Amino acid sequence: MGQPEWAVDARFATNAARVSRDLFSLIAQACKQLTEWPSPIETAARPSTPTQI
């Protein structure tokens, strides 16, 4: 999501801190900014074929 600093940010160290600082809204905003979601297979660099559902 382009926010690696959140993992070590003291503002989000505990669940209570994450809730009080509304981390969910920050995550939602970051997700809206993504233009493409990488597939787990693509990021793992494993050969694959598309799946039909």
C-alpha positions in Angstrom: 0.0 0.0 0.0 3.0 2.2 0.0 3.0 2.9 3.7 5.8 0.7 5.2 6.3 3.2 8.0 3.0 2.3 9.5 4.4 -1.0 10.7 6.8 0.7 13.1 4.7 3.8 13.8 4.2 4.2 17.6 0.8 5.6 16.9 -0.4 2.2 15.9 1.6 0.0 18.4 -1.5 -1.4 20.1 -5.0 -2.3 19.0 -6.5 0.5 21.1 -4.1 3.0 19.5 -5.0 1.8 16.0 -8.7 2.1 16.7 -8.4 5.5 18.4 -6.4 6.9 15.5 -8.8 5.3 13.0 -6.2 3.2 11.1 -9.0 1.6 9.1 -9.8 5.0 7.4 -6.1 5.5 6.6 -6.0 2.0 5.1 -9.2 2.6 3.1 -7.7 5.9 1.7 -4.5 4.1 0.7 -6.4 1.3 -1.0 -8.4 3.9 -3.1 -5.1 5.3 -4.3 -3.9 1.9 -5.7 -4.4 1.7 -9.4 -3.7 -2.0 -9.6 -3.7 -4.8 -7.0 -0.7 -7.1 -7.4 -1.7 -10.8 -7.5 0.0 -12.9 -4.8 1.2 -15.2 -7.6 2.8 -12.3 -9.4 4.5 -11.0 -6.3 5.8 -14.5 -5.5 7.2 -14.8 -9.1 5.7 -18.2 -9.6 4.5 -19.4 -13.0 0.7 -19.6 -13.2 -2.3 -19.4 -15.5 -5.5 -17.4 -15.1 -8.2 -19.0 -13.1 -11.8 -19.0 -14.4 -14.5 -18.7 -11.9 
